[in-house]
Amino acid sequence: MGILLFCTTAAARDLVIPSELPLLQRGFDFVYNGQFSDAEKVFQEYINKYPDRPDGYFFMTGRYAEYMNAYHDPSAMPLFEMWANRTIEKAKAFNSDHPRDPTGHFYLGNLYGYMGLLDAQQQNLASAFLNAVKAKTSLEKTLELDPKAYDAYFGLGSLYYYGSKKHKEEGGMVGWIVKKFITHDRDMRQEGIGMLEKAAANRGITANAAISTLMWVMIIEERYNEAMPIAVEVSRRWPKEKHAYWAQGRIYLLRGQCADAKRQFERIADLVKQNNVPLDRFPEVEIALDLSSFCIDGDTLGYVEREARLKTLGERLAANPNMKLEYPNSKGVVRDFTVMLDRIEKRQFIQPGIGGKK
């Protein structure tokens, strides 16, 4: 799940038309369940009613971003860019016409966040964080105009947390951009988590997106008991949302519950098949399935087969595949999978549920 915003209560009245909340909620549900054509009809209806507002154009942009996210299919990029340009045009015009209204700045900030998200999925991190700087500027302007626009904390909290994380991981140009323009050489991970929690508690239009982001953050922070119920709830609400199953599979695998992990990864493979998409667009799922199977079967295999599977999995992980389903933590996934493969090789199997905070 990306950063498409979806409405929960009328607290979002300043950022969307209040009477249209039920319509928009239906559109967002369509997006997360993979019904993209139905979602497009809903958002087009909203645009037709309110052609001078930027929010409908942003939601349409998000529809194409989420399509690419769900299918790992970049062919929709021209349509994403077309709607993104319209969002920018409408948001800037709205800002000019309503200089004390934070709405245009808010959607500009989230649009630049989407653009950074797509860059990050391809591990184009310098470009991703240049867009993040633009997002930060717009979201901070939102809060300057309205200090109670708590929905802006979702985007800012995400930027502060992941910016701090990447600053430590990457160094170089990426680290310089983050250090100079986002975190100012501070570790802002805890501040970012606090902002995400504030956005979630506010029950505005970013609440569910903030909760989903907290799911990923809790995995990175090894707070698995907090991440798991979020993942379960997301998969209950949107049964075709692949990322929630990935999160559950990741947690089970980290706990050494390999059969449970495999079932979650198989759910993703089934959804990919239902979408008539080749599974090799999701190499992380193929690797996760093979690793889970090896974890289950490894101790019963003959020496030759065991060594062959170890070698193959090791080579695939050493190639540093892009784990798009957990793109902000792609390197962390590779690291965790590599550690687990090493434990399997040494027969140091993880016991289910180890770790008090896990």
Residue frames relative to the residue before (quaternion, step in Angstrom):
aa qw qx qy qz dx dy dz
M 1.0000 0.0000 0.0000 0.0000 0.00 0.00 0.00
G 0.3210 -0.7626 0.5341 0.1737 3.53 -0.86 0.98
I 0.6988 -0.4679 0.3330 0.4265 3.57 -0.94 -0.81
L 0.2785 0.7446 -0.5570 0.2402 3.59 1.11 0.49
L 0.3539 -0.7648 0.5057 0.1847 3.53 -0.73 1.09
F 0.0136 -0.8016 0.5971 0.0274 3.56 -1.00 0.68
C 0.5064 -0.7287 0.4018 0.2261 3.48 -0.94 1.06
T 0.1772 -0.7934 0.5756 0.0882 3.53 -1.08 0.76
T 0.8053 -0.0110 0.0297 0.5921 3.60 0.95 -0.76
A 0.6695 -0.5029 0.3679 0.4043 3.54 -1.32 0.12
A 0.4189 0.7004 -0.4763 0.3271 3.59 1.24 0.07
A 0.6216 0.5511 -0.3304 0.4480 3.56 1.28 -0.30
R 0.3265 0.8154 -0.4530 0.1526 3.59 1.27 0.06
D 0.6677 0.5114 -0.3192 0.4367 3.61 1.07 -0.57
L 0.7406 0.4260 -0.2149 0.4731 3.59 1.17 -0.47
V 0.7484 0.1133 -0.1335 0.6397 3.57 1.31 -0.16
I 0.5945 -0.5348 0.4383 0.4105 3.57 -1.28 0.18
P 0.4744 -0.7275 0.4010 0.2913 3.65 -0.43 1.16
S 0.6745 0.5147 -0.3106 0.4287 3.58 0.92 -0.85
E 0.6811 0.4916 -0.2843 0.4623 3.59 1.23 -0.38
L 0.3591 0.7653 -0.4782 0.2383 3.61 1.23 0.06
P 0.6725 0.4818 -0.3350 0.4511 3.67 0.78 -0.81
L 0.6268 0.5301 -0.3366 0.4613 3.60 1.02 -0.77
L 0.6928 0.4779 -0.2873 0.4573 3.56 0.82 -0.96
Q 0.6168 0.5469 -0.3519 0.4434 3.58 1.00 -0.77
R 0.6284 0.5280 -0.3316 0.4651 3.57 1.03 -0.79
G 0.6511 0.5225 -0.3148 0.4516 3.56 1.00 -0.83
F 0.6670 0.4946 -0.3075 0.4648 3.58 0.96 -0.84
D 0.6208 0.5290 -0.3457 0.4639 3.58 1.03 -0.73
F 0.6163 0.5372 -0.3424 0.4629 3.58 1.03 -0.77
V 0.6433 0.5318 -0.3327 0.4390 3.60 0.90 -0.91
Y 0.7415 0.4409 -0.2490 0.4403 3.57 0.70 -1.07
N 0.6888 0.4152 -0.2919 0.5176 3.57 1.22 -0.30
G 0.5961 -0.6338 0.3430 0.3539 3.56 1.23 0.39
Q 0.5221 0.6150 -0.4262 0.4093 3.62 1.22 0.29
F 0.0497 -0.8808 0.4708 0.0105 3.53 0.66 1.19
S 0.6266 0.5283 -0.3505 0.4532 3.62 1.00 -0.66
D 0.6450 0.5064 -0.3162 0.4770 3.58 1.01 -0.82
A 0.6331 0.5262 -0.3308 0.4614 3.58 1.00 -0.80
E 0.6455 0.5377 -0.3272 0.4326 3.57 0.93 -0.88
K 0.6285 0.5345 -0.3360 0.4543 3.59 1.02 -0.76
V 0.6470 0.5173 -0.3169 0.4620 3.58 0.99 -0.86
F 0.7101 0.4561 -0.2788 0.4583 3.58 0.78 -0.98
Q 0.6195 0.5279 -0.3503 0.4635 3.59 1.08 -0.64
E 0.6100 0.5416 -0.3465 0.4632 3.58 1.07 -0.71
Y 0.6538 0.5065 -0.3096 0.4692 3.58 0.97 -0.86
I 0.6455 0.5184 -0.3165 0.4631 3.59 0.96 -0.87
N 0.6417 0.5346 -0.3242 0.4442 3.57 0.96 -0.86
K 0.6818 0.4827 -0.2837 0.4709 3.57 1.05 -0.77
Y 0.8089 0.1519 -0.0276 0.5673 3.57 1.00 -0.86
P 0.0219 -0.8762 0.4813 0.0099 3.59 0.66 1.12
D 0.6946 0.4761 -0.2859 0.4573 3.61 1.16 -0.38
R 0.5815 0.5571 -0.3820 0.4535 3.59 1.27 -0.02
P 0.4649 -0.7113 0.4482 0.2776 3.64 -1.01 0.68
D 0.5592 0.6740 -0.3890 0.2857 3.59 1.12 -0.59
G 0.6470 0.5270 -0.3327 0.4393 3.61 0.92 -0.83
Y 0.6538 0.5059 -0.3095 0.4699 3.58 1.00 -0.81
F 0.6261 0.5219 -0.3356 0.4723 3.58 1.08 -0.72
F 0.6568 0.5052 -0.3250 0.4558 3.60 0.91 -0.85
M 0.6358 0.5093 -0.3343 0.4739 3.59 1.03 -0.73
T 0.6094 0.5341 -0.3449 0.4737 3.58 1.03 -0.75
G 0.6620 0.5155 -0.2947 0.4574 3.56 0.97 -0.91
R 0.5813 0.5780 -0.3755 0.4325 3.57 1.07 -0.66
Y 0.7097 0.4379 -0.2678 0.4824 3.62 0.92 -0.86
A 0.6054 0.5374 -0.3592 0.4644 3.58 1.09 -0.61
E 0.6867 0.4764 -0.2875 0.4679 3.56 0.92 -0.88
Y 0.5808 0.5530 -0.3761 0.4640 3.59 1.12 -0.56
M 0.6799 0.4722 -0.2951 0.4771 3.58 0.84 -0.94
N 0.6229 0.5475 -0.3213 0.4570 3.55 1.10 -0.75
A 0.7137 0.4718 -0.2535 0.4515 3.57 0.92 -0.98
Y 0.7837 0.3418 -0.1573 0.4942 3.58 0.97 -0.87
H 0.2953 -0.7444 0.5254 0.2876 3.58 1.27 -0.30
D 0.4550 0.6768 -0.4209 0.3972 3.53 1.06 0.93
P 0.2167 -0.8262 0.5078 0.1122 3.62 -0.25 1.21
S 0.4457 0.7238 -0.4492 0.2751 3.62 1.22 -0.09
A 0.6471 0.5240 -0.3215 0.4509 3.60 1.21 -0.41
M 0.3871 0.7601 -0.4635 0.2398 3.60 1.23 -0.03
P 0.6377 0.5198 -0.3665 0.4345 3.69 0.86 -0.70
L 0.6655 0.4774 -0.3093 0.4833 3.61 1.00 -0.75
F 0.5916 0.5429 -0.3599 0.4752 3.59 1.06 -0.68
E 0.6920 0.4809 -0.2866 0.4558 3.59 0.81 -0.98
M 0.6194 0.5407 -0.3511 0.4480 3.60 1.02 -0.73
W 0.7087 0.4378 -0.2683 0.4838 3.59 0.83 -0.96
A 0.5940 0.5549 -0.3652 0.4537 3.60 1.10 -0.61
N 0.6602 0.5007 -0.3090 0.4669 3.59 0.94 -0.87
R 0.6420 0.5069 -0.3282 0.4725 3.57 1.02 -0.73
T 0.6191 0.5387 -0.3419 0.4579 3.58 1.02 -0.76
I 0.6535 0.5103 -0.3126 0.4636 3.57 0.90 -0.92
E 0.6536 0.5200 -0.3093 0.4547 3.58 0.91 -0.94
K 0.7073 0.4600 -0.2678 0.4652 3.58 0.83 -1.00
A 0.6519 0.5199 -0.3247 0.4464 3.58 0.98 -0.81
K 0.6682 0.4899 -0.3092 0.4668 3.59 0.93 -0.84
A 0.6400 0.5064 -0.3260 0.4771 3.59 1.02 -0.74
F 0.6358 0.5220 -0.3224 0.4683 3.58 1.03 -0.82
N 0.6391 0.5219 -0.3264 0.4610 3.59 0.98 -0.81
S 0.6564 0.5159 -0.3093 0.4554 3.57 0.99 -0.83
D 0.7145 0.4508 -0.2466 0.4748 3.57 0.99 -0.90
H 0.7836 0.1964 -0.0920 0.5822 3.60 1.14 -0.63
P 0.0912 -0.8750 0.4717 0.0592 3.61 0.57 1.13
R 0.7142 0.4134 -0.2643 0.4991 3.62 1.16 -0.35
D 0.5731 0.5757 -0.3743 0.4473 3.58 1.28 0.11
P 0.3643 -0.7731 0.4758 0.2078 3.65 -0.69 1.00
T 0.4413 0.7588 -0.4286 0.2139 3.59 1.24 -0.38
G 0.6893 0.4862 -0.3002 0.4453 3.59 0.78 -0.97
H 0.6486 0.5124 -0.3143 0.4669 3.57 0.99 -0.83
F 0.6237 0.5562 -0.3358 0.4346 3.56 1.01 -0.81
Y 0.7276 0.4244 -0.2577 0.4733 3.59 0.80 -0.96
L 0.5727 0.5464 -0.3856 0.4741 3.59 1.13 -0.47
G 0.6559 0.5231 -0.3144 0.4441 3.57 0.90 -0.91
N 0.7032 0.4518 -0.2711 0.4774 3.56 0.90 -0.89
L 0.5953 0.5461 -0.3679 0.4605 3.59 1.13 -0.54
Y 0.6635 0.4798 -0.3116 0.4822 3.58 0.87 -0.89
G 0.5963 0.5529 -0.3567 0.4599 3.57 1.14 -0.58
Y 0.6371 0.5157 -0.3178 0.4766 3.59 1.02 -0.80
M 0.6505 0.5142 -0.3214 0.4574 3.54 0.93 -0.88
G 0.6524 0.5017 -0.3052 0.4790 3.55 1.05 -0.77
L 0.6024 0.5695 -0.3438 0.4413 3.56 1.09 -0.74
L 0.6837 0.4758 -0.2940 0.4688 3.58 0.86 -0.93
D 0.6143 0.5195 -0.3454 0.4831 3.58 1.08 -0.64
A 0.6750 0.5109 -0.2985 0.4407 3.57 0.90 -0.94
Q 0.6071 0.5598 -0.3582 0.4356 3.58 1.04 -0.69
Q 0.7067 0.4022 -0.2489 0.5262 3.57 1.15 -0.61
Q 0.4404 -0.7110 0.4234 0.3483 3.56 1.39 0.11
N 0.3787 0.6646 -0.5268 0.3706 3.58 1.10 0.79
L 0.0632 -0.8943 0.4414 0.0368 3.52 0.67 1.18
A 0.6041 0.5481 -0.3779 0.4380 3.62 1.01 -0.64
S 0.6719 0.4792 -0.2881 0.4857 3.58 0.91 -0.93
A 0.6228 0.5546 -0.3389 0.4356 3.59 1.01 -0.83
F 0.7418 0.4108 -0.2451 0.4699 3.58 0.83 -0.91
L 0.5437 0.5553 -0.4181 0.4704 3.61 1.18 -0.24
N 0.6497 0.4745 -0.3106 0.5062 3.59 1.04 -0.74
A 0.6094 0.5561 -0.3509 0.4431 3.58 1.08 -0.67
V 0.6116 0.5399 -0.3500 0.4604 3.59 1.07 -0.70
K 0.6450 0.5046 -0.3160 0.4791 3.59 0.98 -0.83
A 0.6364 0.5274 -0.3257 0.4590 3.57 0.99 -0.86
K 0.6482 0.5289 -0.3157 0.4476 3.57 0.91 -0.92
T 0.6518 0.5242 -0.3191 0.4456 3.59 0.90 -0.91
S 0.6963 0.4734 -0.2781 0.4622 3.58 0.88 -0.94
L 0.6776 0.4859 -0.3022 0.4621 3.59 0.95 -0.81
E 0.6275 0.5101 -0.3438 0.4773 3.58 1.05 -0.64
K 0.6147 0.5273 -0.3416 0.4769 3.59 1.10 -0.66
T 0.5898 0.5684 -0.3563 0.4497 3.58 1.08 -0.73
L 0.7127 0.4444 -0.2584 0.4773 3.58 0.84 -0.97
E 0.5826 0.5605 -0.3736 0.4548 3.59 1.12 -0.56
L 0.6976 0.4598 -0.2628 0.4826 3.58 0.97 -0.88
D 0.7965 0.0251 0.0124 0.6040 3.56 1.08 -0.73
P 0.2652 -0.8062 0.5080 0.1472 3.63 -0.08 1.25
K 0.6736 0.4738 -0.2990 0.4820 3.59 1.25 -0.30
A 0.4542 0.6634 -0.4664 0.3690 3.58 1.24 0.28
Y 0.0774 -0.8725 0.4815 0.0307 3.52 0.66 1.19
D 0.5304 0.6324 -0.4156 0.3821 3.59 1.18 -0.37
A 0.5874 0.5804 -0.3713 0.4246 3.60 1.15 -0.50
Y 0.5651 0.6117 -0.3871 0.3958 3.59 1.19 -0.41
F 0.5481 0.6047 -0.4114 0.4058 3.60 1.14 -0.44
G 0.7180 0.4426 -0.2574 0.4716 3.56 0.73 -1.06
L 0.6750 0.4910 -0.3029 0.4599 3.57 0.91 -0.88
G 0.6453 0.5228 -0.3265 0.4513 3.58 0.96 -0.80
S 0.6337 0.5211 -0.3214 0.4728 3.56 1.04 -0.80
L 0.6665 0.5046 -0.3044 0.4567 3.59 0.91 -0.91
Y 0.6779 0.4937 -0.3058 0.4508 3.58 0.87 -0.90
Y 0.6757 0.4906 -0.3119 0.4533 3.60 0.89 -0.89
Y 0.7513 0.3990 -0.2387 0.4683 3.58 0.63 -1.12
G 0.5816 0.5652 -0.3759 0.4483 3.58 1.13 -0.54
S 0.6620 0.4951 -0.3032 0.4740 3.57 0.91 -0.90
K 0.6482 0.5233 -0.3154 0.4545 3.56 0.98 -0.84
K 0.7142 0.4525 -0.2651 0.4637 3.58 0.82 -0.97
H 0.5621 0.5862 -0.3917 0.4324 3.57 1.12 -0.59
K 0.6903 0.4664 -0.2760 0.4793 3.57 0.96 -0.89
E 0.7001 0.4978 -0.2723 0.4335 3.59 0.98 -0.84
E 0.8067 0.3970 -0.1564 0.4089 3.52 0.73 -1.13
G 0.1246 -0.7795 0.5968 0.1438 3.58 0.71 -1.02
G 0.6779 0.5294 -0.3275 0.3912 3.58 -1.16 -0.59
M 0.8250 -0.2002 0.1688 0.5009 3.55 -1.20 -0.65
V 0.6387 0.5245 -0.3321 0.4546 3.58 0.96 -0.86
G 0.6738 0.4986 -0.2963 0.4579 3.55 0.87 -0.95
W 0.6363 0.5331 -0.3233 0.4542 3.57 1.04 -0.77
I 0.6428 0.5185 -0.3215 0.4633 3.60 0.94 -0.90
V 0.6785 0.4946 -0.2919 0.4580 3.56 0.86 -1.01
K 0.6790 0.5125 -0.2874 0.4402 3.56 0.86 -1.03
K 0.7379 0.4438 -0.2422 0.4471 3.58 0.83 -0.98
F 0.8319 0.2832 -0.1012 0.4665 3.58 0.84 -0.97
I 0.7540 0.3681 -0.2185 0.4983 3.63 1.12 -0.38
T 0.8375 0.1944 -0.0878 0.5030 3.60 0.52 -1.13
H 0.2639 -0.7896 0.5116 0.2125 3.61 1.25 -0.32
D 0.6778 -0.5428 0.2542 0.4258 3.51 0.97 1.11
R 0.5327 0.5851 -0.4321 0.4325 3.56 1.10 0.67
D 0.3932 -0.6461 0.5821 0.2985 3.56 -1.25 0.42
M 0.0459 -0.8509 0.5219 -0.0389 3.55 -0.18 1.33
R 0.2808 0.7964 -0.5027 0.1848 3.58 1.17 0.42
Q 0.6964 0.4575 -0.2952 0.4675 3.60 0.81 -0.89
E 0.6148 0.5290 -0.3426 0.4741 3.58 1.08 -0.68
G 0.6428 0.5253 -0.3141 0.4607 3.56 1.03 -0.81
I 0.6371 0.5135 -0.3240 0.4747 3.58 0.98 -0.84
G 0.6423 0.5305 -0.3225 0.4494 3.57 0.96 -0.82
M 0.6527 0.5048 -0.3108 0.4717 3.59 1.01 -0.80
L 0.6377 0.5160 -0.3253 0.4704 3.59 0.98 -0.80
E 0.6513 0.5035 -0.3141 0.4729 3.57 0.99 -0.81
K 0.6364 0.5204 -0.3297 0.4642 3.59 1.04 -0.73
A 0.6486 0.5045 -0.3159 0.4744 3.61 0.98 -0.83
A 0.6498 0.5122 -0.3196 0.4618 3.58 0.99 -0.80
A 0.6933 0.4845 -0.2780 0.4552 3.59 0.91 -0.92
N 0.6032 0.6025 -0.3488 0.3892 3.58 1.15 -0.58
R 0.2508 -0.8090 0.4922 0.2011 3.59 1.26 -0.48
G 0.3879 0.6971 -0.5006 0.3362 3.55 1.04 0.79
I 0.7783 -0.3795 0.2219 0.4483 3.57 -1.21 -0.32
T 0.6833 0.4422 -0.3084 0.4923 3.61 1.21 -0.15
A 0.3723 0.7810 -0.4623 0.1940 3.60 1.25 -0.10
N 0.7222 0.4366 -0.2677 0.4649 3.59 0.73 -1.01
A 0.6164 0.5284 -0.3484 0.4685 3.58 1.06 -0.66
A 0.6414 0.5166 -0.3199 0.4684 3.57 1.03 -0.78
I 0.6385 0.5225 -0.3255 0.4619 3.57 0.99 -0.81
S 0.6574 0.5041 -0.3128 0.4646 3.59 0.95 -0.85
T 0.6389 0.5081 -0.3286 0.4751 3.59 1.02 -0.76
L 0.6179 0.5357 -0.3425 0.4626 3.58 1.04 -0.71
M 0.5654 0.5885 -0.3784 0.4368 3.60 1.13 -0.60
W 0.6927 0.4607 -0.2745 0.4823 3.58 0.88 -0.99
V 0.6452 0.5294 -0.3217 0.4471 3.55 0.96 -0.86
M 0.6546 0.5158 -0.3158 0.4535 3.58 0.96 -0.84
I 0.6056 0.5302 -0.3580 0.4732 3.60 1.10 -0.61
I 0.6581 0.5029 -0.3110 0.4661 3.58 0.89 -0.92
E 0.7113 0.4494 -0.2436 0.4824 3.57 1.02 -0.86
E 0.4316 -0.7226 0.4297 0.3271 3.59 1.35 0.02
R 0.4586 0.6378 -0.4704 0.4020 3.58 1.11 0.71
Y 0.0407 -0.8825 0.4686 -0.0009 3.50 0.76 1.19
N 0.6228 0.5471 -0.3542 0.4329 3.60 1.05 -0.64
E 0.6590 0.4686 -0.3079 0.5013 3.58 1.21 -0.37
A 0.6567 0.5172 -0.3095 0.4532 3.58 1.09 -0.68
M 0.6477 0.5832 -0.3351 0.3579 3.59 0.90 -0.92
P 0.6938 0.4614 -0.3271 0.4457 3.68 0.71 -0.82
I 0.5918 0.5426 -0.3771 0.4617 3.58 1.11 -0.55
A 0.6675 0.5086 -0.3012 0.4528 3.58 0.87 -0.95
V 0.6456 0.5174 -0.3184 0.4627 3.58 0.98 -0.82
E 0.6718 0.4989 -0.2976 0.4596 3.59 0.94 -0.89
V 0.6380 0.5185 -0.3317 0.4628 3.60 0.98 -0.81
S 0.6859 0.4692 -0.2964 0.4708 3.61 0.89 -0.86
R 0.6073 0.5356 -0.3605 0.4629 3.60 1.15 -0.49
R 0.7067 0.4664 -0.2703 0.4582 3.57 0.91 -0.91
W 0.7955 0.1210 -0.0395 0.5924 3.57 1.03 -0.82
P 0.2074 -0.8533 0.4634 0.1185 3.60 0.29 1.27
K 0.7082 0.4312 -0.2789 0.4845 3.61 1.16 -0.31
E 0.4603 0.6762 -0.4411 0.3692 3.58 1.27 0.34
K 0.3379 -0.8060 0.4523 0.1778 3.57 -0.18 1.32
H 0.6394 0.5854 -0.3429 0.3619 3.58 0.92 -0.87
A 0.6338 0.5369 -0.3426 0.4389 3.60 1.02 -0.71
Y 0.6463 0.4930 -0.3221 0.4852 3.59 1.05 -0.70
W 0.6121 0.5398 -0.3473 0.4619 3.56 1.06 -0.73
A 0.6503 0.5183 -0.3198 0.4541 3.59 0.91 -0.90
Q 0.6619 0.4927 -0.3142 0.4695 3.60 0.92 -0.85
G 0.6524 0.5170 -0.3162 0.4550 3.57 0.95 -0.85
R 0.6331 0.5371 -0.3208 0.4559 3.55 1.01 -0.84
I 0.6758 0.4889 -0.3026 0.4612 3.58 0.89 -0.90
Y 0.6445 0.5117 -0.3269 0.4647 3.59 0.92 -0.85
L 0.6630 0.5056 -0.3113 0.4560 3.56 0.94 -0.85
L 0.6455 0.5160 -0.3161 0.4660 3.57 1.01 -0.80
R 0.6772 0.4642 -0.2802 0.4974 3.56 1.16 -0.57
G 0.5021 -0.6597 0.4230 0.3658 3.58 1.26 -0.21
Q 0.4994 0.6268 -0.4356 0.4097 3.59 1.27 0.30
C 0.0964 -0.8933 0.4365 0.0467 3.51 0.64 1.25
A 0.6314 0.5252 -0.3444 0.4548 3.61 1.01 -0.70
D 0.6437 0.5033 -0.3152 0.4827 3.58 1.01 -0.82
A 0.6319 0.5309 -0.3302 0.4580 3.57 1.01 -0.80
K 0.6574 0.5288 -0.3168 0.4335 3.55 0.85 -0.96
R 0.6325 0.5395 -0.3412 0.4387 3.60 0.99 -0.79
Q 0.6531 0.5042 -0.3195 0.4660 3.60 1.00 -0.74
F 0.6685 0.4849 -0.3044 0.4747 3.58 0.93 -0.83
E 0.6134 0.5365 -0.3449 0.4658 3.59 1.11 -0.63
R 0.5998 0.5491 -0.3653 0.4531 3.60 1.07 -0.62
I 0.6438 0.5030 -0.3254 0.4760 3.58 0.98 -0.78
A 0.6461 0.5186 -0.3220 0.4581 3.58 0.91 -0.89
D 0.6400 0.5188 -0.3246 0.4647 3.60 1.02 -0.76
L 0.6510 0.5035 -0.3170 0.4714 3.59 0.98 -0.82
V 0.6246 0.5283 -0.3350 0.4675 3.58 0.99 -0.81
K 0.6544 0.5100 -0.3050 0.4675 3.58 0.95 -0.88
Q 0.6444 0.5254 -0.3202 0.4541 3.60 0.97 -0.86
N 0.6887 0.4682 -0.2683 0.4843 3.57 1.15 -0.65
N 0.4046 -0.7333 0.4501 0.3098 3.57 1.35 0.05
V 0.4365 0.6573 -0.4705 0.3950 3.53 1.05 0.90
P 0.4576 -0.6697 0.4935 0.3139 3.64 -0.87 0.79
L 0.5259 -0.6697 0.4271 0.3042 3.57 -0.90 0.93
D 0.5989 0.5886 -0.3813 0.3867 3.60 1.09 -0.48
R 0.5090 0.5878 -0.4452 0.4441 3.60 1.27 0.09
F 0.7253 0.3363 -0.1881 0.5705 3.56 1.30 -0.35
P 0.0575 -0.8458 0.5291 0.0361 3.61 0.54 1.11
E 0.5896 0.5787 -0.3783 0.4175 3.59 1.10 -0.56
V 0.6454 0.5103 -0.3242 0.4669 3.59 1.08 -0.71
E 0.6235 0.5317 -0.3335 0.4662 3.57 1.01 -0.78
I 0.6689 0.4865 -0.2975 0.4768 3.58 0.92 -0.90
A 0.6603 0.5127 -0.3136 0.4503 3.60 0.90 -0.89
L 0.6388 0.5134 -0.3235 0.4729 3.58 1.00 -0.78
D 0.6753 0.4882 -0.2988 0.4651 3.59 0.88 -0.91
L 0.6558 0.5064 -0.3160 0.4622 3.58 0.98 -0.83
S 0.6458 0.5134 -0.3194 0.4661 3.59 0.97 -0.84
S 0.6576 0.5050 -0.3092 0.4658 3.57 0.93 -0.89
F 0.6610 0.5068 -0.3068 0.4605 3.56 0.95 -0.86
C 0.6156 0.5437 -0.3314 0.4643 3.55 1.08 -0.76
I 0.6731 0.4896 -0.2854 0.4752 3.58 1.03 -0.83
D 0.8120 0.3325 -0.1251 0.4631 3.56 0.79 -1.10
G 0.4626 0.7629 -0.4089 0.1918 3.56 1.20 -0.57
D 0.7172 0.4686 -0.2698 0.4396 3.59 0.88 -0.88
T 0.6776 0.4738 -0.2966 0.4780 3.59 1.26 -0.21
L 0.5574 0.6331 -0.3843 0.3752 3.60 1.25 -0.17
G 0.5393 -0.5857 0.4940 0.3495 3.49 -1.28 0.44
Y 0.7015 -0.5038 0.3056 0.4009 3.54 -1.21 0.53
V 0.6869 0.5010 -0.3005 0.4323 3.60 0.80 -1.01
E 0.6881 0.4667 -0.2910 0.4733 3.59 0.85 -0.95
R 0.6290 0.5442 -0.3304 0.4462 3.56 1.01 -0.83
E 0.6884 0.4765 -0.2865 0.4658 3.58 0.85 -0.93
A 0.6328 0.5357 -0.3328 0.4492 3.58 1.03 -0.78
R 0.6826 0.4728 -0.2913 0.4750 3.59 0.93 -0.87
L 0.6051 0.5437 -0.3493 0.4650 3.58 1.04 -0.68
K 0.6728 0.5099 -0.2900 0.4509 3.53 0.89 -1.00
T 0.6713 0.5070 -0.3004 0.4496 3.57 0.88 -0.95
L 0.6831 0.4749 -0.2926 0.4713 3.58 0.85 -0.94
G 0.6391 0.5333 -0.3266 0.4478 3.57 0.97 -0.80
E 0.6624 0.5014 -0.3062 0.4649 3.58 0.96 -0.85
R 0.6542 0.5105 -0.3219 0.4559 3.59 0.97 -0.81
L 0.6726 0.4708 -0.3012 0.4851 3.59 0.99 -0.74
A 0.6365 0.5320 -0.3315 0.4495 3.59 1.03 -0.72
A 0.6145 0.5502 -0.3386 0.4529 3.57 1.22 -0.48
N 0.3575 -0.7776 0.4529 0.2497 3.59 1.36 0.01
P 0.0085 0.8233 -0.5668 0.0289 3.60 0.57 1.09
N 0.4737 -0.6564 0.5098 0.2914 3.54 -1.17 0.64
M 0.2161 -0.7951 0.5587 0.0949 3.58 -0.42 1.24
K 0.1514 -0.8608 0.4783 0.0856 3.57 0.43 1.23
L 0.6267 0.5484 -0.3540 0.4257 3.59 1.06 -0.59
E 0.7584 0.1489 -0.1333 0.6204 3.57 1.29 -0.19
Y 0.0200 0.8914 -0.4527 0.0079 3.51 1.06 0.93
P 0.6548 0.5048 -0.3734 0.4207 3.68 0.90 -0.61
N 0.7567 0.3015 -0.1621 0.5570 3.56 1.26 -0.42
S 0.1619 0.8405 -0.5067 0.1031 3.58 1.16 0.58
K 0.6776 0.4815 -0.2994 0.4684 3.58 0.89 -0.88
G 0.6279 0.5393 -0.3328 0.4518 3.57 1.07 -0.68
V 0.6245 0.5271 -0.3374 0.4672 3.58 1.05 -0.74
V 0.6492 0.5088 -0.3142 0.4701 3.58 0.89 -0.93
R 0.6439 0.5226 -0.3179 0.4596 3.57 0.97 -0.86
D 0.6801 0.4908 -0.2958 0.4573 3.59 0.84 -0.97
F 0.6611 0.5000 -0.3104 0.4654 3.57 0.94 -0.88
T 0.6442 0.5247 -0.3192 0.4559 3.59 1.01 -0.80
V 0.6352 0.5166 -0.3205 0.4764 3.58 1.01 -0.83
M 0.6722 0.4945 -0.3104 0.4552 3.57 0.90 -0.89
L 0.6279 0.5281 -0.3393 0.4602 3.58 0.99 -0.77
D 0.6403 0.5229 -0.3179 0.4644 3.56 1.02 -0.80
R 0.6520 0.5070 -0.3166 0.4665 3.59 1.00 -0.79
I 0.6349 0.5163 -0.3321 0.4691 3.56 1.01 -0.77
E 0.6412 0.5336 -0.3217 0.4479 3.54 0.95 -0.90
K 0.7467 0.3806 -0.2091 0.5038 3.58 0.98 -0.85
R 0.4196 -0.7253 0.4378 0.3258 3.56 1.38 0.07
Q 0.4173 0.6603 -0.4944 0.3813 3.54 1.10 0.82
F 0.0212 -0.8617 0.5069 0.0016 3.52 0.63 1.12
I 0.4684 -0.6577 0.5202 0.2782 3.53 -1.09 0.82
Q 0.3622 -0.7129 0.5530 0.2338 3.54 -1.00 0.78
P 0.5702 -0.6194 0.4007 0.3614 3.63 -0.89 0.85
G 0.8682 0.1706 -0.1201 0.4502 3.52 -1.08 0.87
I 0.3478 0.7458 -0.5167 0.2365 3.60 1.11 0.38
G 0.7232 0.4354 -0.3179 0.4316 3.55 -1.24 0.45
G 0.4323 -0.7430 0.4432 0.2543 3.56 -0.45 1.16
K 0.7534 0.3856 -0.2316 0.4797 3.62 0.91 -0.81
K 0.5989 0.6021 -0.3460 0.3989 3.56 1.27 -0.05
